[in-house]
Amino acid sequence: MSDSAAISDNDQGKGAATELERLRDEVARLQRLEEGWRRALDGSNQAAWSFDVVSEEFLCCSNWRRIRGIPDSEVLQMETIHWIETVHPEDRRHVLQALDDQNSGRKAFSVFQYREMHRSGRWIWIESRGSIMEWQPDGKAARVVGTDADITDRKHSEQKLEDLSRKLNLAMEVAEIGLFEADLINGHVVRDRRLLEMYGASENEPLLDADGTLQRRHLHLDDRDNCMARIADGIASGMPFGNQFRVVTTGGEIRHIRSRSVAFKDQDGRQKLLGVNWNVTGDVKAQEELQRAVAEAEARAIALGQARETIRQIAVRDELTGLLNRRGLNDQLEAWDQRAVNFSAVLHLDLDYFKEINDEFGHYAGDLVLQEAARRLQSVTTESDVLARWGGDEFVILTAPGATRTAVMEMAQAAVSSFHEPVEIGEAKRMIGVSVGTAFAKINDSPAQLLVEADQALYRAKARGRGRAEIGKRMDAKASG
C-alpha cells in the first residue's frame, strides 16, 4: 500500500469516528429532550398519546396509564369497541362524535371532556386534546397525537362553585335581592334581571347603562340628592355602606329599596362598586302600619284616661258650683290620711234665709244664690284649703295642715263677713247670711268625729241668732276655763 493510500484510509476512519460521535451526541440530546418533555408532562398531570387511525395502533406514555390506574404490564385494548365501555354512559355519545369528527378529518384539532372509569372503581374526568399530524389521500386523518389530562379536581371545584352559585342565586331569588356592578371609571352599570324588575323597569331597558341613568330615572325625587350623596360618601370611605331610598316604577308604584354596597378594585386595577338591592316595601308598610296602630292606641289610651278623669270629676264634683261634693271631700280625707297629713280644722257652714229665697223666687234663684255663695267662700280660702259643697245649702272647709287657731277663726269670721253684701236676684236684692261651726283637730281625731263636733257648733250658731261663727265644745270649754 502506498503512503497516499494509507493517509486516505486514515482520514476516512477519522471521519467515521467523528460522525459516530455526532450521532451519539444527537441521541443523547434527544434523550434529554424526551426526558424533559416526560418530566414536564408528569409535572403538569398531562399524558401524551399517539393513534394510528389506519392500523388502530395506540401508543402512550406511562403517565397516561397512571392517571387511569392501569399497570404498565397490562396489555391495552384500545379498539374503540372495547375502550368506549370505560366511558361514562352519559358521555359516550359526545365522545364518539368528537372521535369521528377528528378521525374523519372534519376537525384538525379537537378538545373534549368526559368521564372514564378508574381502575379503583371511581369516575375521573379527562380532558382530551388531539391534533391530526398525518393525513390520508382522501382527507381523513392518518395519525393523531395529543394529550390527556386528569381534571377531576378541577371539575369538583367547578361543581362546588356551580352548586354555591345555584344556592346563592336561589337565595337571592327567594329574598328578592337584585345584584349590580358599576365601573366607576366609565360609569357603566350592569344589573341583573331581578334588580330591573325591582325598579319596575320596562323590558327593553338594558342590563347595562352608563352613569347610573336607570337609578336616577327611577329614584324618587325627594330621595335623589340624599341617595347619590350617600353613594359618593360610601365610595370615598372604602368601607361597606348601606342606603335606603324610594323608586318610582314605570307604572307609578312607589317602592322602598334598601341596599348594601362596597367599592373595590378588580384584577385589572379598575375601581368598581358591587352591591345588592332588595325590596323592603312590605317591611316599611308594616312598620308604618305598626306606628299608626301604636299612635292610635296611645290616642285611645289618652282619650280613655281623659274620659275616666272626666267621669271621676263628675263623680267627685258638684255640678252646680264646681266644688268638691261629699264624695270628693271623703276622697280628700282618705288621701290625706294615706299620706299621714293632718288638717287643722273643720268648718261647717250653712246659708241663712236660703229657704225663704227659694220660696219667693224659686229653685232657679236658689241655684244662683248657691253659685254666688261658692264664689264668696272661695275668696276667703287658700289654695291649700279644701272647700266642698256638703249638700243643699251646706258647705265644708278643711283648713290646711299647720293653720293656727287664730288663722282658722279669722277665716270663719271672713266667711261670715263675706255675706254682709246682698245677693242680686234679677232686679231684686236680698240679704243672706252664713252660720259657721268650727272644730279644731286633735291627735287621733277621726274626720267623722270632727264633722259631728263642727255640726254641733253650727247648730249653736244658728240657735244664737245666725250670721255668726261658733267653736266646738272642746275648744269652747277650754276658752271658758
C-alpha positions as CSV (number, residue, x, y, z in Angstrom):
1,M,0.0,0.0,0.0
2,S,1.4,3.4,-0.9
3,D,1.8,6.2,1.6
4,S,-1.0,8.2,-0.1
5,A,-3.5,5.3,0.2
6,A,-2.6,4.8,3.9
7,I,-3.3,8.5,4.5
8,S,-6.7,8.3,2.7
9,D,-7.8,5.3,4.8
10,N,-6.7,7.1,8.0
11,D,-8.8,10.2,7.1
12,Q,-11.8,8.1,6.3
13,G,-11.5,6.4,9.7
14,K,-11.3,9.7,11.5
15,G,-14.4,11.0,9.6
16,A,-16.4,7.9,10.5
17,A,-15.5,8.3,14.2
18,T,-16.5,11.9,14.1
19,E,-19.9,11.1,12.5
20,L,-20.4,8.4,15.1
21,E,-19.6,10.8,17.9
22,R,-22.1,13.4,16.4
23,L,-24.8,10.7,16.2
24,R,-24.2,9.8,19.8
25,D,-24.4,13.4,20.9
26,E,-27.7,13.8,18.9
27,V,-29.1,10.7,20.5
28,A,-28.2,11.9,24.0
29,R,-29.7,15.3,23.2
30,L,-32.9,13.7,22.0
31,Q,-33.0,11.5,25.2
32,R,-32.5,14.6,27.4
33,L,-35.3,16.4,25.4
34,E,-37.6,13.4,25.8
35,E,-36.8,13.1,29.5
36,G,-37.5,16.8,29.8
37,W,-40.8,16.5,28.0
38,R,-41.7,13.5,30.1
39,R,-41.0,15.3,33.3
40,A,-42.9,18.3,32.1
41,L,-45.9,16.2,31.2
42,D,-45.7,14.4,34.6
43,G,-45.5,17.7,36.4
44,S,-48.5,19.1,34.6
45,N,-50.5,15.9,35.0
46,Q,-50.6,15.6,31.2
47,A,-50.3,12.3,29.3
48,A,-49.1,12.1,25.7
49,W,-50.5,9.6,23.2
50,S,-50.4,8.8,19.5
51,F,-53.1,6.9,17.5
52,D,-52.6,5.4,14.0
53,V,-56.1,5.6,12.5
54,V,-55.5,3.0,9.8
55,S,-53.9,0.3,11.9
56,E,-55.6,1.4,15.2
57,E,-52.2,1.2,16.9
58,F,-52.2,3.3,20.1
59,L,-49.1,4.4,21.8
60,C,-49.0,6.3,25.1
61,C,-46.6,7.4,27.9
62,S,-46.6,5.9,31.4
63,N,-48.4,8.9,32.7
64,W,-51.4,8.0,30.5
65,R,-51.7,4.7,32.4
66,R,-51.0,6.3,35.8
67,I,-53.9,8.8,35.7
68,R,-56.2,5.8,34.9
69,G,-54.7,3.4,37.4
70,I,-53.6,0.9,34.6
71,P,-50.4,-1.1,35.4
72,D,-47.5,-0.7,33.0
73,S,-47.5,-4.5,32.4
74,E,-51.1,-4.7,31.2
75,V,-51.7,-5.1,27.5
76,L,-54.1,-2.3,26.3
77,Q,-57.1,-3.0,24.3
78,M,-57.7,0.4,22.6
79,E,-60.1,-0.7,19.9
80,T,-62.9,1.8,20.0
81,I,-65.5,-1.0,20.7
82,H,-63.6,-2.0,23.8
83,W,-62.4,1.3,25.1
84,I,-65.8,3.1,24.9
85,E,-67.1,0.7,27.6
86,T,-64.9,2.5,30.1
87,V,-66.5,5.8,29.3
88,H,-69.5,7.0,31.4
89,P,-72.8,6.1,29.7
90,E,-73.9,9.8,29.7
91,D,-70.7,10.9,27.9
92,R,-70.4,8.1,25.3
93,R,-72.4,9.8,22.6
94,H,-70.5,13.1,22.5
95,V,-67.1,11.3,22.9
96,L,-67.9,9.1,19.8
97,Q,-68.9,12.2,17.9
98,A,-65.7,14.0,18.8
99,L,-63.6,11.0,17.8
100,D,-65.5,10.7,14.5
101,D,-65.0,14.5,13.8
102,Q,-61.3,14.1,14.4
103,N,-60.6,10.8,12.6
104,S,-62.7,11.8,9.6
105,G,-60.6,14.9,9.2
106,R,-63.5,17.3,9.7
107,K,-61.6,18.9,12.7
108,A,-57.9,19.2,12.6
109,F,-57.8,20.0,16.3
110,S,-60.3,18.9,18.9
111,V,-60.9,19.3,22.7
112,F,-63.5,17.4,24.7
113,Q,-64.1,16.3,28.3
114,Y,-65.7,13.1,29.5
115,R,-65.8,10.7,32.5
116,E,-63.8,7.5,32.5
117,M,-63.8,4.6,34.9
118,H,-60.6,4.5,37.0
119,R,-59.3,1.0,37.9
120,S,-60.2,1.8,41.5
121,G,-63.8,1.9,40.6
122,R,-64.4,5.7,40.7
123,W,-65.1,8.1,37.8
124,I,-62.4,10.5,36.8
125,W,-62.8,13.5,34.5
126,I,-60.5,13.5,31.4
127,E,-59.8,16.4,29.1
128,S,-58.5,15.2,25.8
129,R,-56.8,17.3,23.2
130,G,-55.9,15.8,19.8
131,S,-54.3,17.1,16.6
132,I,-54.0,15.5,13.2
133,M,-50.3,15.0,12.3
134,E,-50.7,13.0,9.1
135,W,-53.5,12.8,6.5
136,Q,-54.7,10.1,4.2
137,P,-55.1,10.8,0.5
138,D,-58.9,11.0,0.9
139,G,-58.6,13.8,3.5
140,K,-59.1,11.6,6.6
141,A,-56.7,11.5,9.5
142,A,-53.9,9.0,9.2
143,R,-52.2,9.7,12.6
144,V,-53.4,11.8,15.5
145,V,-51.3,12.8,18.5
146,G,-52.5,14.5,21.7
147,T,-52.6,14.8,25.4
148,D,-55.0,13.7,28.1
149,A,-55.2,15.4,31.5
150,D,-56.9,14.4,34.7
151,I,-59.2,17.3,35.5
152,T,-61.2,15.6,38.2
153,D,-60.2,18.1,41.0
154,R,-60.9,21.0,38.7
155,K,-64.3,19.5,37.9
156,H,-65.1,19.0,41.5
157,S,-64.1,22.6,42.2
158,E,-66.3,23.8,39.3
159,Q,-69.2,21.7,40.6
160,K,-68.8,23.2,44.1
161,L,-68.7,26.6,42.6
162,E,-71.7,25.8,40.5
163,D,-73.6,24.5,43.5
164,L,-72.7,27.5,45.5
165,S,-73.7,29.8,42.7
166,R,-77.0,28.0,42.3
167,K,-77.7,28.2,46.0
168,L,-76.7,31.9,46.1
169,N,-78.9,32.6,43.1
170,L,-81.8,30.7,44.7
171,A,-81.3,32.6,48.0
172,M,-81.3,35.9,46.2
173,E,-84.4,34.9,44.2
174,V,-86.3,33.9,47.4
175,A,-85.1,37.1,49.2
176,E,-85.9,39.2,46.2
177,I,-82.4,40.5,46.1
178,G,-81.0,42.2,42.9
179,L,-77.3,42.5,42.1
180,F,-75.4,45.3,40.3
181,E,-71.8,46.1,39.5
182,A,-70.7,49.6,38.4
183,D,-67.5,50.6,36.7
184,L,-66.6,53.8,38.4
185,I,-64.2,54.7,35.6
186,N,-66.5,54.7,32.6
187,G,-69.8,54.8,34.5
188,H,-71.1,51.5,33.1
189,V,-73.5,49.7,35.4
190,V,-74.5,46.1,35.0
191,R,-77.7,44.9,36.7
192,D,-79.3,41.5,36.9
193,R,-82.9,40.9,35.8
194,R,-84.2,40.8,39.4
195,L,-82.9,44.3,40.0
196,L,-84.6,45.6,36.9
197,E,-87.9,44.0,37.9
198,M,-87.5,45.6,41.4
199,Y,-87.2,49.0,39.8
200,G,-90.2,48.3,37.7
201,A,-88.1,49.0,34.6
202,S,-89.5,48.2,31.2
203,E,-88.4,45.0,29.4
204,N,-86.5,47.0,26.8
205,E,-84.3,48.8,29.3
206,P,-80.8,47.5,29.0
207,L,-79.0,45.5,31.7
208,L,-76.1,47.8,31.2
209,D,-76.3,51.6,31.2
210,A,-73.9,54.5,31.7
211,D,-73.7,57.0,34.6
212,G,-76.3,55.2,36.6
213,T,-79.1,56.6,34.4
214,L,-81.5,53.8,35.4
215,Q,-81.2,54.6,39.0
216,R,-81.6,58.4,38.6
217,R,-84.5,57.9,36.2
218,H,-86.5,55.8,38.8
219,L,-85.3,57.4,42.0
220,H,-88.0,59.3,44.0
221,L,-87.4,63.0,43.6
222,D,-87.4,63.6,47.4
223,D,-84.7,60.9,47.9
224,R,-82.4,61.6,44.9
225,D,-79.9,64.0,46.3
226,N,-79.5,62.2,49.6
227,C,-79.2,58.8,47.9
228,M,-76.5,60.0,45.5
229,A,-74.6,61.8,48.2
230,R,-74.6,58.6,50.4
231,I,-73.2,56.6,47.5
232,A,-70.4,59.2,47.0
233,D,-69.5,59.2,50.7
234,G,-69.6,55.4,50.8
235,I,-67.2,55.1,47.8
236,A,-64.9,57.7,49.3
237,S,-64.8,55.8,52.6
238,G,-63.7,52.5,51.0
239,M,-65.9,50.7,53.5
240,P,-69.1,48.7,53.0
241,F,-72.1,51.1,53.3
242,G,-75.9,51.0,53.3
243,N,-78.5,53.1,51.7
244,Q,-82.3,53.3,51.6
245,F,-84.4,55.1,49.1
246,R,-87.7,55.0,47.2
247,V,-88.0,54.3,43.5
248,V,-91.0,55.0,41.2
249,T,-91.7,52.2,38.8
250,T,-92.8,52.8,35.2
251,G,-96.4,52.2,36.4
252,G,-96.1,54.9,39.1
253,E,-95.8,52.5,42.1
254,I,-93.6,53.7,44.9
255,R,-91.2,51.0,46.3
256,H,-88.8,51.2,49.2
257,I,-85.4,49.8,48.4
258,R,-82.5,49.0,50.8
259,S,-79.0,48.4,49.5
260,R,-75.6,47.3,50.7
261,S,-72.5,48.2,48.6
262,V,-68.7,48.2,48.7
263,A,-66.1,49.7,46.4
264,F,-63.2,47.5,45.2
265,K,-60.5,47.1,42.6
266,D,-60.8,44.2,40.1
267,Q,-57.9,42.2,38.8
268,D,-57.2,44.8,36.2
269,G,-57.0,47.6,38.8
270,R,-60.3,49.2,37.8
271,Q,-62.3,50.9,40.5
272,K,-65.7,49.3,40.8
273,L,-68.8,49.3,43.0
274,L,-70.5,46.0,43.8
275,G,-73.8,45.9,45.6
276,V,-77.2,44.3,46.3
277,N,-80.7,45.9,46.4
278,W,-83.7,44.3,48.0
279,N,-87.4,45.4,48.1
280,V,-88.4,46.3,51.7
281,T,-91.7,47.9,50.8
282,G,-93.6,45.3,52.7
283,D,-91.4,45.8,55.8
284,V,-91.7,49.6,55.6
285,K,-95.5,49.5,55.2
286,A,-95.8,47.0,58.1
287,Q,-93.7,49.4,60.2
288,E,-95.8,52.4,59.2
289,E,-98.9,50.4,60.0
290,L,-97.5,49.4,63.4
291,Q,-96.6,53.0,64.1
292,R,-100.1,54.1,63.2
293,A,-101.6,51.4,65.4
294,V,-99.3,52.4,68.3
295,A,-100.3,56.1,67.8
296,E,-104.0,55.2,67.6
297,A,-103.6,53.0,70.7
298,E,-101.8,55.8,72.6
299,A,-104.5,58.3,71.4
300,R,-107.2,55.9,72.6
301,A,-105.4,55.5,75.9
302,I,-105.2,59.2,76.4
303,A,-108.8,59.7,75.4
304,L,-109.8,56.9,77.8
305,G,-107.7,58.4,80.6
306,Q,-109.4,61.8,79.9
307,A,-112.8,60.1,79.9
308,R,-112.0,58.4,83.2
309,E,-110.8,61.7,84.6
310,T,-114.0,63.4,83.4
311,I,-116.1,60.7,84.9
312,R,-114.1,60.9,88.1
313,Q,-114.5,64.7,88.2
314,I,-118.2,64.3,87.6
315,A,-118.4,61.8,90.4
316,V,-116.5,64.0,92.9
317,R,-117.6,67.5,91.8
318,D,-120.8,69.3,92.4
319,E,-122.3,70.1,89.1
320,L,-123.8,73.4,90.1
321,T,-120.9,75.1,91.9
322,G,-117.9,73.2,90.6
323,L,-116.8,72.5,94.2
324,L,-116.0,69.1,95.6
325,N,-119.1,67.2,96.6
326,R,-119.4,65.0,99.6
327,R,-117.7,62.0,97.9
328,G,-114.9,64.3,96.7
329,L,-114.4,65.5,100.3
330,N,-114.2,62.0,101.6
331,D,-111.6,61.1,98.9
332,Q,-109.6,64.1,100.0
333,L,-109.8,63.0,103.6
334,E,-108.6,59.5,102.6
335,A,-105.8,60.9,100.5
336,W,-104.5,63.0,103.4
337,D,-104.9,60.0,105.8
338,Q,-102.7,57.8,103.5
339,R,-100.0,60.4,103.4
340,A,-100.3,60.9,107.2
341,V,-101.3,64.6,106.6
342,N,-103.4,66.1,109.4
343,F,-105.7,69.0,108.6
344,S,-106.0,71.8,111.2
345,A,-109.8,72.3,111.5
346,V,-113.2,71.6,110.0
347,L,-115.6,74.5,109.3
348,H,-119.2,73.5,108.6
349,L,-121.2,76.3,107.0
350,D,-124.9,76.7,106.4
351,L,-126.6,79.6,104.5
352,D,-129.1,81.7,106.4
353,Y,-132.5,82.5,104.9
354,F,-131.9,80.3,101.8
355,K,-135.3,78.6,102.2
356,E,-137.1,82.0,102.1
357,I,-135.3,82.9,98.8
358,N,-136.3,79.5,97.3
359,D,-139.9,80.0,98.4
360,E,-140.1,83.6,97.0
361,F,-138.1,83.3,93.7
362,G,-138.0,79.5,93.0
363,H,-135.2,77.0,92.6
364,Y,-133.5,78.8,89.7
365,A,-132.9,81.7,92.0
366,G,-131.7,79.3,94.7
367,D,-129.2,77.9,92.3
368,L,-127.9,81.4,91.5
369,V,-127.5,82.0,95.3
370,L,-125.6,78.8,95.8
371,Q,-123.2,79.7,93.0
372,E,-122.6,83.1,94.5
373,A,-122.1,81.6,97.9
374,A,-119.5,79.3,96.5
375,R,-117.6,82.2,94.9
376,R,-117.6,84.2,98.2
377,L,-116.4,81.2,100.2
378,Q,-113.6,80.6,97.7
379,S,-112.5,84.2,98.2
380,V,-111.7,83.6,101.9
381,T,-109.9,80.2,101.5
382,T,-106.4,79.5,100.2
383,E,-105.2,77.0,97.6
384,S,-104.1,74.7,100.4
385,D,-107.6,74.6,101.9
386,V,-110.4,72.3,100.7
387,L,-113.8,73.7,100.1
388,A,-116.7,71.4,99.3
389,R,-120.5,71.6,99.0
390,W,-121.8,69.2,101.6
391,G,-125.3,69.1,100.3
392,G,-128.3,71.5,99.9
393,D,-127.1,74.9,101.2
394,E,-124.3,73.4,103.4
395,F,-120.6,73.7,102.8
396,V,-117.5,72.3,104.5
397,I,-114.0,73.8,104.7
398,L,-110.9,71.7,105.6
399,T,-108.1,74.1,106.6
400,A,-104.6,73.3,105.5
401,P,-102.2,71.5,107.9
402,G,-100.4,73.9,110.2
403,A,-103.1,76.6,110.2
404,T,-103.2,78.3,113.6
405,R,-106.3,78.7,115.7
406,T,-106.2,82.4,115.1
407,A,-106.0,82.0,111.3
408,V,-108.9,79.5,111.4
409,M,-111.1,81.8,113.4
410,E,-110.2,84.7,111.1
411,M,-111.3,82.6,108.1
412,A,-114.6,81.8,109.9
413,Q,-115.2,85.5,110.6
414,A,-114.2,86.4,107.0
415,A,-116.7,83.8,105.7
416,V,-119.5,85.4,107.8
417,S,-118.4,88.9,106.7
418,S,-118.4,88.0,103.0
419,F,-122.2,87.6,103.1
420,H,-122.9,91.1,104.5
421,E,-123.4,92.3,101.0
422,P,-126.9,91.5,99.4
423,V,-127.3,89.0,96.6
424,E,-128.8,90.2,93.3
425,I,-131.6,88.1,92.0
426,G,-132.8,89.6,88.8
427,E,-133.7,93.2,89.6
428,A,-134.2,92.4,93.3
429,K,-131.6,92.3,96.0
430,R,-131.8,90.1,99.1
431,M,-129.7,89.6,102.1
432,I,-128.5,86.2,103.0
433,G,-126.0,85.1,105.7
434,V,-124.0,82.2,106.7
435,S,-123.5,80.4,110.0
436,V,-120.3,78.6,110.8
437,G,-119.4,75.8,113.2
438,T,-115.7,75.1,113.7
439,A,-114.0,72.0,115.2
440,F,-110.2,72.0,115.7
441,A,-108.4,68.7,115.1
442,K,-106.6,66.9,117.9
443,I,-104.4,63.9,117.7
444,N,-106.3,60.7,116.9
445,D,-109.5,62.6,116.0
446,S,-111.4,61.0,113.1
447,P,-112.9,63.1,110.3
448,A,-116.4,61.8,111.3
449,Q,-115.9,62.9,114.9
450,L,-114.8,66.4,113.8
451,L,-117.7,66.7,111.4
452,V,-120.1,65.9,114.2
453,E,-118.4,68.4,116.5
454,A,-118.5,71.1,113.8
455,D,-122.1,70.3,113.0
456,Q,-123.0,70.8,116.7
457,A,-121.2,74.1,116.8
458,L,-123.1,75.1,113.6
459,Y,-126.4,74.3,115.4
460,R,-125.4,76.6,118.2
461,A,-124.6,79.4,115.8
462,K,-128.0,79.0,114.3
463,A,-129.6,79.0,117.7
464,R,-127.8,82.1,118.8
465,G,-129.1,84.3,116.1
466,R,-127.4,83.1,112.8
467,G,-124.7,85.0,110.9
468,R,-122.0,84.0,113.4
469,A,-119.3,81.5,114.0
470,E,-119.1,79.1,116.9
471,I,-116.4,76.8,118.1
472,G,-116.7,73.1,119.0
473,K,-117.4,72.2,122.6
474,R,-113.8,71.2,123.5
475,M,-112.3,74.5,122.4
476,D,-115.3,76.4,123.7
477,A,-114.8,74.7,127.1
478,K,-111.1,75.4,127.0
479,A,-111.8,79.1,126.2
480,S,-114.3,79.3,129.1
481,G,-111.9,77.7,131.5
